[in-house]
């Protein structure tokens, strides 16, 4: 599980870096450039937090995963899916 999260975090970092690169190359953006930068930075912080959490869970051998943590994860996943759905349309 930790390895998969690590891979996804690195892919997320690549997407965020691409966003910053494209932002610096684009004169006119559909959203204020500062908002795009802030959103990308916040997303990077979320990804880093998820990765840190997984590493701590592995280090402390948290097993089974508490039910309230599973619920929180499901909520975060649903939000990510909703955002992705909005971005695709």
N, C-alpha and C positions, 0 to 999 in steps of 0.2 A: 504494500500500500504506500509506504513512504517513497519508494522509488517512482511509482506512478505520479504521485503528487509533485515530486521533484521535477520530473519531465514536464508536467503540465505547467509548473511555475516558470520553467525556463522558456517554454513556448509562449506563455503570457508575456514574459519580459521581451521577447522578440517582437510581439505584436505592439507592445507599448513603445518600444524603440522605433518601430516603423511609423507609429503615429507621430512621434516627435520629429522624425526625419521629414515626413510629409508635411507636417505643420510648418516647419522651417522653410519648406520649398514652395508653399502656397501663399499667394498674396491675399486672396479673398477666400474666406472659409464660411460655411453655412452657419457656424456657431462662433461666438467670440473666441479667438485663439487662446486667451487666458483661461476660459472655461474648459476648452479641450485639454489644455495642459493640466489644469487642476483635476479634471476627471481621470486622466491617464495616471497622474501621480497617486490619486486615491486608489485606483484599481491596483497599481503596483503595491501599495501598502497592504491591501486586502490579500493579494496573492502571497506576499511575504509572510503575513500573519498566519495564513492557512498552512504554509510550509513549516513555519516555526512550531505551530500547534501539533502537526503530525509528528515532527521529530521529537517533541516532548512526550507525546503519547507513546511513541515507540520506546524512548529512553526510560520512561517510568512504567512501562509494561502495563498500560491501562487496557485491561481486557476482563470482562466485556466492556464495550463502549457504553457509557450511561445513556439511558433512554432519552433524557432531555437534550443531550448532545446530538443524538440522531435526529430528533425533531428540529433542532436549530439548523442542522445541516440540510435537512429537507427544505426548510424555508429559504435558505440561501440559494440552494440549487433551483428552486422554483423562481426566485427573483432573477437569477442569471438566465434561465430559459425564457422568461418573459422579456427581458431586455434584448436577448438575441432575436427573439421573434419580432420585436419592434424594429430592430436594426435591419432585418432582412426585408421589411416591407416598405 
